[in-house]
Amino acid sequence: MTHPTDERALKLTQAFRAYHLEQIVGMLRGELHRPVAQLQANLRPVFDAAQLAGLDLLRPPPDFHDWLQTPLRVTQTGGVARANTIRARYATLKQLYDVLIGLELLGSNPAHGCPMPPPEHSQAPLPGVGDIQRLLAEAQATDDQLFAALTLIYRQAFQLTELLALRWSAVDFSRAQLMRARTITALHPASLSALTPLLSQAGGPLHAPQRGQHVFAFKNADDLRLHLWKTCQAVNLSPAAGPRELRLASLRDFPQAPPGSGFSNPQAYERALRHAAALAEQHRAK
């Protein structure tokens, strides 16, 4: 599938043949929309195992799914990784192959359909509505970026990875919509209001979309989590709420059609909704 005249495709093919993960991640980081350290950590077990076995990751064998079960599941100490770690590694590998398909290096995704363990669900209590309002008020008073990010998480059930990947070119202020990874989402008035100062700082509605720059300036997911943790401390919110808890609180407080929460799969939306409801019920029972 490679094009002899496509220098980038040739370099990527050579990097795969040499199992040069750092070069591959460096070349594709724009398309993969994840922090470099996370990409390398999730893909390293697969690349190391493939190099040891002499397996061609661009043309994997028919039993590729069976083979993947070991590198996706093993830890550095030889133990078994947690289910969410296994799923994160697989999701990154699958995304990598999807990018290669877009570049016409592959015709289909060889990782698609690989059996995965069910996700682990955190049992951390969800913050109450009053706690979240105090958190948002503090962020609004101190940090426009964090306030907009938390508003999108709470009002629109944004995931952290899609939040950090969001670009102004995907936001349509005139129609109050934005394009997410899987769906078109109608923006809540609170979200529009929170995004407006950032839009002005980015050059306004006529210039920001053309530049295609990221909406948020956080260095990575940990940078956002640190800002959120400090804000939780400022309002004495204990335990501190993380992005995941705020997203589940969104499903609890603003039930809506799946596309409005970024879900293209109704079954996945129903599972997330049931988990949010169960956590809320556990908290009320205590």
Backbone hydrogen bonds in HBPLUS format (Angstrom, degrees):
<---DONOR---> <-ACCEPTOR-->    atom                        ^
c    i                          cat <-CA-CA->   ^        H-A-AA   ^      H-
h    n   atom  resd res      DA  || num        DHA   H-A  angle D-A-AA Bond
n    s   type  num  typ     dist DA aas  dist angle  dist       angle   num
A0006-ASP N   A0003-HIS O   2.92 MM   3  5.22 158.1  1.97 115.1 122.4     1
A0010-LEU N   A0006-ASP O   3.04 MM   4  6.31 157.7  2.09 153.0 159.6     2
A0011-LYS N   A0007-GLU O   2.94 MM   4  6.17 158.5  1.99 149.6 155.2     3
A0012-LEU N   A0008-ARG O   2.93 MM   4  6.16 158.0  1.98 150.5 156.6     4
A0013-THR N   A0009-ALA O   2.93 MM   4  6.11 159.1  1.97 146.8 152.6     5
A0014-GLN N   A0010-LEU O   2.95 MM   4  6.18 160.6  1.98 149.1 154.2     6
A0015-ALA N   A0011-LYS O   2.90 MM   4  6.10 152.3  1.98 144.1 152.1     7
A0016-PHE N   A0012-LEU O   2.90 MM   4  6.19 152.6  1.98 150.3 157.4     8
A0017-ARG N   A0013-THR O   2.97 MM   4  6.23 158.6  2.02 148.5 154.5     9
A0018-ALA N   A0014-GLN O   2.99 MM   4  6.22 140.5  2.15 140.9 151.4    10
A0020-HIS N   A0015-ALA O   2.79 MM   5  4.94 164.4  1.81 151.7 152.5    11
A0019-TYR N   A0016-PHE O   3.04 MM   3  4.79 156.5  2.10  99.1 106.4    12
A0021-LEU N   A0019-TYR O   3.11 MM   2  5.75 125.5  2.43 105.9  90.7    13
A0024-ILE N   A0020-HIS O   3.19 MM   4  6.49 160.1  2.23 151.7 157.6    14
A0025-VAL N   A0021-LEU O   2.88 MM   4  6.09 170.6  1.89 164.3 165.7    15
A0026-GLY N   A0022-GLU O   2.94 MM   4  6.02 157.0  1.99 143.6 150.7    16
A0027-MET N   A0023-GLN O   2.97 MM   4  6.16 148.1  2.08 144.9 152.7    17
A0028-LEU N   A0024-ILE O   3.00 MM   4  6.16 141.5  2.16 145.7 156.2    18
A0029-ARG N   A0025-VAL O   2.87 MM   4  5.41 116.9  2.27 149.8 156.4    19
A0031-GLU N   A0028-LEU O   2.96 MM   3  5.41 129.0  2.23 112.1 124.9    20
A0032-LEU N   A0028-LEU O   2.99 MM   4  6.16 144.6  2.12 154.3 165.2    21
A0033-HIS N   A0029-ARG O   3.21 MM   4  6.15 139.8  2.38 143.4 148.4    22
A0038-GLN N   A0035-PRO O   3.07 MM   3  5.32 119.6  2.45 102.1 116.6    23
A0039-LEU N   A0035-PRO O   3.01 MM   4  6.34 160.0  2.05 156.8 162.8    24
A0040-GLN N   A0036-VAL O   2.94 MM   4  6.17 168.7  1.95 160.5 162.7    25
A0041-ALA N   A0037-ALA O   2.97 MM   4  6.06 158.7  2.02 143.0 149.4    26
A0042-ASN N   A0038-GLN O   2.96 MM   4  6.07 159.4  2.00 149.8 154.8    27
A0043-LEU N   A0039-LEU O   3.01 MM   4  6.08 151.2  2.09 147.5 155.2    28
A0044-ARG N   A0040-GLN O   2.85 MM   4  5.55 143.4  1.99 145.0 152.5    29
A0046-VAL N   A0043-LEU O   3.10 MM   3  5.54 122.0  2.45 111.1 124.7    30
A0047-PHE N   A0043-LEU O   3.09 MM   4  6.35 166.8  2.11 161.6 165.7    31
A0048-ASP N   A0044-ARG O   2.87 MM   4  5.95 168.7  1.89 161.9 164.9    32
A0049-ALA N   A0045-PRO O   3.09 MM   4  6.08 160.4  2.13 138.4 144.1    33
A0050-ALA N   A0046-VAL O   2.89 MM   4  6.01 154.8  1.95 146.6 154.3    34
A0051-GLN N   A0047-PHE O   2.93 MM   4  6.08 159.1  1.97 148.0 153.2    35
A0052-LEU N   A0048-ASP O   3.04 MM   4  6.23 157.7  2.09 145.5 151.6    36
A0053-ALA N   A0049-ALA O   2.99 MM   4  6.17 147.4  2.10 142.9 151.5    37
A0054-GLY N   A0050-ALA O   2.78 MM   4  5.72 114.0  2.22 138.2 155.2    38
A0055-LEU N   A0050-ALA O   2.84 MM   5  4.78 153.5  1.91 140.9 144.1    39
A0054-GLY N   A0051-GLN O   3.26 MM   3  4.94 145.4  2.38  91.3 101.3    40
A0059-ARG N   A0056-ASP O   3.15 MM   3  5.30 138.8  2.33 100.5 111.8    41
A0064-PHE N   A0061-PRO O   3.08 MM   3  5.33 135.5  2.29 125.8 123.2    42
A0067-TRP N   A0063-ASP O   2.99 MM   4  6.29 160.9  2.03 155.3 161.5    43
A0068-LEU N   A0064-PHE O   2.83 MM   4  6.03 152.2  1.90 153.6 160.9    44
A0069-GLN N   A0066-ASP O   3.29 MM   3  5.58 142.0  2.44 102.5 112.0    45
A0070-THR N   A0067-TRP O   3.42 MM   3  6.31 153.2  2.49 120.7 124.0    46
A0072-LEU N   A0068-LEU O   3.04 MM   4  5.95 162.1  2.07 164.1 169.0    47
A0073-ARG N   A0070-THR O   3.12 MM   3  5.30 135.5  2.33 103.5 115.5    48
A0074-VAL N   A0070-THR O   3.02 MM   4  5.95 142.4  2.17 161.9 169.8    49
A0081-ALA N   A0073-ARG O   2.58 MM   8  5.09 170.4  1.59 158.2 160.7    50
A0075-THR N   A0079-GLY O   2.94 MM   4  5.16 146.9  2.05 133.1 134.9    51
A0078-GLY N   A0075-THR O   3.01 MM   3  5.12 161.9  2.05 107.7 112.7    52
A0085-THR N   A0082-ARG O   3.03 MM   3  5.24 124.4  2.35 102.0 116.6    53
A0086-ILE N   A0082-ARG O   3.01 MM   4  6.35 159.2  2.05 157.5 163.6    54
A0087-ARG N   A0083-ALA O   2.94 MM   4  6.20 161.7  1.98 151.4 156.4    55
A0088-ALA N   A0084-ASN O   2.91 MM   4  6.00 146.3  2.02 135.9 145.1    56
A0089-ARG N   A0085-THR O   2.97 MM   4  6.20 160.1  2.01 151.3 155.8    57
A0090-TYR N   A0086-ILE O   3.01 MM   4  6.24 163.2  2.03 149.6 154.5    58
A0091-ALA N   A0087-ARG O   2.86 MM   4  5.99 160.5  1.90 145.4 151.1    59
A0092-THR N   A0088-ALA O   3.07 MM   4  6.23 156.5  2.13 145.5 151.0    60
A0093-LEU N   A0089-ARG O   3.01 MM   4  6.27 161.1  2.04 150.5 155.8    61
A0094-LYS N   A0090-TYR O   2.81 MM   4  5.99 165.1  1.83 158.0 162.3    62
A0095-GLN N   A0091-ALA O   2.92 MM   4  6.04 153.4  1.99 140.5 148.1    63
A0096-LEU N   A0092-THR O   2.88 MM   4  6.11 152.3  1.96 145.1 153.0    64
A0097-TYR N   A0093-LEU O   3.04 MM   4  6.37 158.6  2.08 150.8 155.3    65
A0098-ASP N   A0094-LYS O   2.96 MM   4  6.24 149.4  2.05 143.7 152.8    66
A0099-VAL N   A0095-GLN O   2.97 MM   4  6.28 153.0  2.04 150.7 157.0    67
A0100-LEU N   A0096-LEU O   3.07 MM   4  6.41 153.4  2.14 145.6 153.0    68
A0101-ILE N   A0097-TYR O   2.93 MM   4  6.23 144.0  2.06 145.4 155.2    69
A0102-GLY N   A0098-ASP O   3.04 MM   4  6.40 154.1  2.11 144.7 151.2    70
A0103-LEU N   A0099-VAL O   3.03 MM   4  6.36 135.5  2.23 141.1 153.6    71
A0105-LEU N   A0100-LEU O   2.84 MM   5  5.20 162.5  1.87 163.3 158.4    72
A0104-GLU N   A0101-ILE O   2.92 MM   3  4.86 156.7  1.98 104.3 110.8    73
A0112-HIS N   A0109-ASN O   3.24 MM   3  5.50 152.5  2.32 107.1 114.9    74
A0114-CYS N   A0111-ALA O   3.20 MM   3  5.83 149.0  2.30 146.0 142.9    75
A0132-ILE N   A0128-GLY O   2.99 MM   4  6.29 158.3  2.04 153.6 159.6    76
A0133-GLN N   A0129-VAL O   2.93 MM   4  6.20 155.0  1.99 150.4 157.4    77
A0134-ARG N   A0130-GLY O   3.06 MM   4  6.31 153.7  2.13 146.2 152.7    78
A0135-LEU N   A0131-ASP O   2.96 MM   4  6.22 153.6  2.03 145.2 153.0    79
A0136-LEU N   A0132-ILE O   2.84 MM   4  6.09 161.7  1.87 154.3 158.5    80
A0137-ALA N   A0133-GLN O   2.93 MM   4  6.04 156.5  1.99 143.6 150.4    81
A0138-GLU N   A0134-ARG O   3.04 MM   4  6.22 157.1  2.10 145.5 150.8    82
A0139-ALA N   A0135-LEU O   3.02 MM   4  6.28 161.9  2.06 148.9 154.0    83
A0140-GLN N   A0136-LEU O   2.83 MM   4  5.99 158.1  1.87 150.5 156.8    84
A0141-ALA N   A0137-ALA O   3.11 MM   4  6.26 144.9  2.23 140.1 148.6    85
A0142-THR N   A0138-GLU O   3.15 MM   4  6.28 127.7  2.44 139.9 153.0    86
A0142-THR N   A0139-ALA O   3.19 MM   3  5.20 139.4  2.36  96.7 108.0    87
A0143-ASP N   A0139-ALA O   2.73 MM   4  5.24 164.4  1.76 153.2 154.8    88
A0147-PHE N   A0143-ASP O   2.92 MM   4  6.09 164.6  1.94 158.3 163.4    89
A0148-ALA N   A0144-ASP O   3.02 MM   4  6.16 163.1  2.05 148.3 152.0    90
A0149-ALA N   A0145-GLN O   2.99 MM   4  6.21 159.9  2.03 148.5 154.7    91
A0150-LEU N   A0146-LEU O   2.82 MM   4  5.99 170.7  1.83 159.0 160.9    92
A0151-THR N   A0147-PHE O   2.94 MM   4  6.02 149.4  2.03 142.5 151.5    93
A0152-LEU N   A0148-ALA O   3.02 MM   4  6.25 157.5  2.08 148.0 152.8    94
A0153-ILE N   A0149-ALA O   3.02 MM   4  6.30 153.3  2.09 147.0 155.0    95
A0154-TYR N   A0150-LEU O   2.85 MM   4  5.98 164.4  1.88 148.6 152.9    96
A0155-ARG N   A0151-THR O   2.72 MM   4  5.58 163.0  1.75 148.8 155.0    97
A0156-GLN N   A0152-LEU O   2.95 MM   4  5.03 141.2  2.11 118.3 129.5    98
A0158-PHE N   A0152-LEU O   3.29 MM   6  5.81 157.3  2.35 121.6 125.2    99
A0157-ALA N   A0153-ILE O   3.01 MM   4  4.63 120.4  2.38 116.7 121.6   100
A0163-LEU N   A0159-GLN O   2.98 MM   4  6.11 146.1  2.09 147.5 157.9   101
A0164-LEU N   A0160-LEU O   3.05 MM   4  6.29 163.2  2.08 153.5 155.9   102
A0165-ALA N   A0161-THR O   3.13 MM   4  6.27 137.1  2.32 137.3 148.8   103
A0166-LEU N   A0163-LEU O   3.25 MM   3  5.29 153.0  2.33 101.2 109.0   104
A0215-VAL N   A0166-LEU O   2.90 MM  49  5.87 166.3  1.92 143.8 144.9   105
A0170-ALA N   A0167-ARG O   2.96 MM   3  5.60 160.3  2.00 117.0 123.4   106
A0168-TRP N   A0213-GLN O   3.08 MM  45  6.14 160.1  2.12 173.2 170.8   107
A0171-VAL N   A0168-TRP O   3.02 MM   3  5.25 167.3  2.04 113.8 117.5   108
A0179-MET N   A0170-ALA O   2.78 MM   9  5.05 155.1  1.84 145.0 153.6   109
A0172-ASP N   A0177-GLN O   2.77 MM   5  5.19 172.1  1.78 159.4 159.7   110
A0176-ALA N   A0172-ASP O   2.92 MM   4  5.80 110.4  2.42 135.2 153.6   111
A0177-GLN N   A0172-ASP O   3.02 MM   5  5.19 162.8  2.05 145.2 149.0   112
A0187-LEU N   A0176-ALA O   2.72 MM  11  5.15 168.6  1.73 135.6 138.9   113
A0178-LEU N   A0185-THR O   2.96 MM   7  5.45 145.1  2.08 147.5 158.3   114
A0185-THR N   A0178-LEU O   2.93 MM   7  5.45 172.4  1.93 165.8 166.3   115
A0180-ARG N   A0183-THR O   2.79 MM   3  5.25 165.0  1.81 175.1 177.7   116
A0191-SER N   A0188-HIS O   2.82 MM   3  5.15 124.3  2.13 108.1 123.3   117
A0192-LEU N   A0188-HIS O   3.01 MM   4  6.41 158.3  2.05 157.8 164.6   118
A0193-SER N   A0189-PRO O   2.92 MM   4  6.11 163.1  1.95 149.7 154.3   119
A0194-ALA N   A0190-ALA O   3.01 MM   4  6.14 153.2  2.08 139.7 146.8   120
A0195-LEU N   A0191-SER O   2.94 MM   4  6.13 147.3  2.05 147.9 156.5   121
A0196-THR N   A0192-LEU O   3.07 MM   4  6.15 133.7  2.29 145.1 156.4   122
A0198-LEU N   A0195-LEU O   3.08 MM   3  5.38 117.8  2.49 106.1 121.2   123
A0199-LEU N   A0195-LEU O   2.94 MM   4  6.21 151.9  2.02 155.3 164.5   124
A0200-SER N   A0196-THR O   3.03 MM   4  6.32 158.1  2.08 155.1 160.2   125
A0201-GLN N   A0197-PRO O   3.07 MM   4  6.31 156.2  2.13 143.7 150.0   126
A0202-ALA N   A0198-LEU O   2.97 MM   4  6.17 133.2  2.20 139.0 151.5   127
A0202-ALA N   A0199-LEU O   3.12 MM   3  5.03 129.0  2.39  92.1 105.9   128
A0204-GLY N   A0199-LEU O   2.85 MM   5  5.24 158.7  1.90 150.4 144.5   129
A0203-GLY N   A0200-SER O   3.19 MM   3  5.34 164.3  2.21 106.2 110.5   130
A0207-HIS N   A0204-GLY O   3.18 MM   3  5.71 142.6  2.33 112.8 122.2   131
A0208-ALA N   A0204-GLY O   2.95 MM   4  5.77 169.2  1.96 169.5 173.2   132
A0211-ARG N   A0207-HIS O   3.15 MM   4  6.41 150.2  2.24 156.2 164.4   133
A0212-GLY N   A0209-PRO O   3.21 MM   3  5.20 133.7  2.44  94.3 106.7   134
A0224-LEU N   A0220-ASN O   3.30 MM   4  6.72 156.4  2.36 149.9 155.1   135
A0225-ARG N   A0221-ALA O   2.94 MM   4  6.22 163.1  1.96 152.6 157.8   136
A0226-LEU N   A0222-ASP O   2.90 MM   4  6.05 150.7  1.98 143.9 151.3   137
A0227-HIS N   A0223-ASP O   3.16 MM   4  6.47 160.5  2.20 147.1 151.3   138
A0228-LEU N   A0224-LEU O   2.93 MM   4  6.20 159.5  1.97 153.7 159.9   139
A0229-TRP N   A0225-ARG O   2.81 MM   4  5.99 158.5  1.86 148.9 155.0   140
A0230-LYS N   A0226-LEU O   3.01 MM   4  6.24 161.6  2.04 151.8 155.9   141
A0231-THR N   A0227-HIS O   3.09 MM   4  6.30 149.5  2.19 142.1 150.4   142
A0232-CYS N   A0228-LEU O   2.89 MM   4  6.19 151.1  1.97 150.2 158.6   143
A0233-GLN N   A0229-TRP O   2.99 MM   4  6.31 151.6  2.07 146.2 153.8   144
A0234-ALA N   A0230-LYS O   3.00 MM   4  6.26 147.9  2.10 139.4 148.2   145
A0235-VAL N   A0231-THR O   3.22 MM   4  6.54 139.0  2.40 143.1 151.9   146
A0237-LEU N   A0232-CYS O   2.85 MM   5  4.99 171.2  1.86 151.6 150.7   147
A0236-ASN N   A0233-GLN O   3.09 MM   3  4.88 162.8  2.12 102.8 107.1   148
A0246-LEU N   A0242-GLY O   3.09 MM   4  6.40 158.3  2.14 155.7 162.1   149
A0247-ARG N   A0243-PRO O   2.93 MM   4  6.16 149.8  2.02 145.6 154.1   150
A0248-LEU N   A0244-ARG O   2.97 MM   4  6.26 160.0  2.01 151.1 156.0   151
A0249-ALA N   A0245-GLU O   2.87 MM   4  6.06 148.6  1.97 141.5 151.1   152
A0250-SER N   A0246-LEU O   2.94 MM   4  6.20 137.5  2.12 137.0 148.2   153
A0250-SER N   A0247-ARG O   3.08 MM   3  4.97 122.9  2.42  90.8 105.6   154
A0251-LEU N   A0247-ARG O   3.19 MM   4  6.63 151.7  2.27 146.0 151.9   155
A0252-ARG N   A0248-LEU O   2.96 MM   4  6.26 145.9  2.08 143.0 153.3   156
A0253-ASP N   A0249-ALA O   2.82 MM   4  5.97 158.3  1.86 150.8 155.7   157
A0254-PHE N   A0250-SER O   2.74 MM   4  5.51 154.2  1.81 150.7 156.2   158
A0260-GLY N   A0257-ALA O   2.98 MM   3  5.72 138.6  2.16 126.3 135.9   159
A0261-SER N   A0258-PRO O   2.89 MM   3  5.32 151.3  1.97 115.8 124.9   160
A0263-PHE N   A0258-PRO O   3.03 MM   5  4.91 156.7  2.09 138.9 132.1   161
A0262-GLY N   A0259-PRO O   3.14 MM   3  4.97 164.8  2.17 102.3 106.0   162
A0269-TYR N   A0265-ASN O   3.09 MM   4  6.42 156.7  2.15 153.6 160.8   163
A0270-GLU N   A0266-PRO O   2.92 MM   4  6.17 156.4  1.98 148.3 154.3   164
A0271-ARG N   A0267-GLN O   2.97 MM   4  6.25 155.7  2.03 148.6 154.9   165
A0272-ALA N   A0268-ALA O   3.03 MM   4  6.26 164.3  2.05 149.3 153.1   166
A0273-LEU N   A0269-TYR O   2.86 MM   4  6.05 154.2  1.93 148.8 156.8   167
A0274-ARG N   A0270-GLU O   2.89 MM   4  6.08 157.2  1.94 147.9 153.5   168
A0275-HIS N   A0271-ARG O   3.00 MM   4  6.26 154.5  2.07 147.4 154.4   169
A0276-ALA N   A0272-ALA O   2.99 MM   4  6.23 158.7  2.03 147.5 153.0   170
A0277-ALA N   A0273-LEU O   2.98 MM   4  6.20 158.9  2.02 147.7 153.6   171
A0278-ALA N   A0274-ARG O   2.87 MM   4  6.06 152.2  1.95 145.2 153.1   172
A0279-LEU N   A0275-HIS O   3.01 MM   4  6.24 158.4  2.06 150.5 155.2   173
A0280-ALA N   A0276-ALA O   3.06 MM   4  6.25 156.1  2.12 145.0 151.7   174
A0281-GLU N   A0277-ALA O   2.93 MM   4  6.15 153.1  2.00 145.7 153.0   175
A0282-GLN N   A0278-ALA O   2.92 MM   4  6.16 156.9  1.98 147.9 154.0   176
A0283-HIS N   A0279-LEU O   3.04 MM   4  6.25 155.8  2.10 145.3 151.4   177
A0284-ARG N   A0280-ALA O   3.07 MM   4  6.36 150.4  2.16 143.4 151.3   178
A0285-ALA N   A0281-GLU O   2.98 MM   4  6.19 142.8  2.13 144.4 154.6   179
A0286-LYS N   A0283-HIS O   3.39 MM   3  5.49 148.4  2.49  98.1 106.4   180
